[in-house]
């Protein structure tokens, strides 16, 4: 079969295909990296990858040949935890954070999530779409090709539907693929402040209504002190599972509450945050094959502890890395900065980081059979970096190293500018 497109003269091709682990590798370093490589595309899928020379049977007069001049090529980044759709911003809370006012206190006083809920409820769908499209453009230029987007700034059926419908529209309008998560259990809205158990009942009523409209694949919950308890989270997630949702859980972000243990108990695909995860929680993640989705830029921004990623890796847990893009604790679209924080603060190696933002990011969205690595038959989502080696991406931090981005085999960012 002839290729439509071949990238050649690749210095380092990170395929992120899982390979046999050797004695000097962690369980996060066993990904394939090919030096002096080529990558062939047919239609919107990967046709073949390998070490040069390029097989002659891949090429004919219609094959577009692209010399990348010894640069690094990787799969597109999978950002598997974001709160993409919202309105307003919360820079007014910055002085409180600088003074050390705890997040839960800000939330208790009507700020935090509840502040964004008020702004998002007032916004029209068109306003939400426009704001999110601008955000997605920035994410795309940083190399992101798939994004998970949670609701949770509506906190009523009508408003949650609005957010999820925006996700659906964004998926049609933007090159980035949008994976939709229902998170009505993000906080207790102000109108239910004195009767939180009634709001839990409302969430359970929302589940079938959202599912029958096919607006969300996952259900997530903020299992945290003063938000939703372990028992309340179990109740909601159990009902969500009955309705056919795959499960995620914001677990052990601020207090070691037992969210990671619950993630294993209910069969969640991923547990998110995990800065305060217990040893038993880590054991639960490993034994139940739950992806640990860490969000280090949130810790960086808040000046809080990081998730114990080295311990999780040593225990054999599969780790994904995401941005947690949101208007409060992590308002950044720069996934390369997130990756650089993993290098400098968490002491993760380039191979571990790339596995976390590609193959394991795809696993956190149950899409590892179609994205997350450059293998025959998978989507042709990949990045050309303007660097000659992997280390430089982490050494020269705080800037955008992405040169070109290809989505479904078509170039959508060229020389750092979007062209879709």
Secondary structure, DSSP 8 states (H G I E B T S, - for coil): ---SEEEEEEEEEEEEEE----TT--TTS-EEEEEEEEEEEETTEEEEEEESS--GGG--TT-EEEE-TT-EEEE-EEE--B-----S--GGGHHHHHTT--HHHHHHTT-THHHHHHHHHHS-HHHHHHHHHHHHHHHHHTTEEEEEEE--SS-SHHHHHHHHHHHHHHHHHSSSEEEEEEEEETS--GGGTT-HHHHHHHHHHHHHHHHHTT--SEEEEEE-TTSB-HHHHHHHHHHHHHTT-EEEEEESSSS--SHHHHHHHHT-SEEEE-TT--HHHHHHHHHTT-EEEE-HHHHHHHT-----HHHHHHTT--EEE---B-SSS-----HHHHHHHHHHTT---HHHHHHHHTHHHHHTTT-TTTSSS--TTSB--EEEESSSSHHHHHHSTTS--EEEEEETTEEEEETTEE--
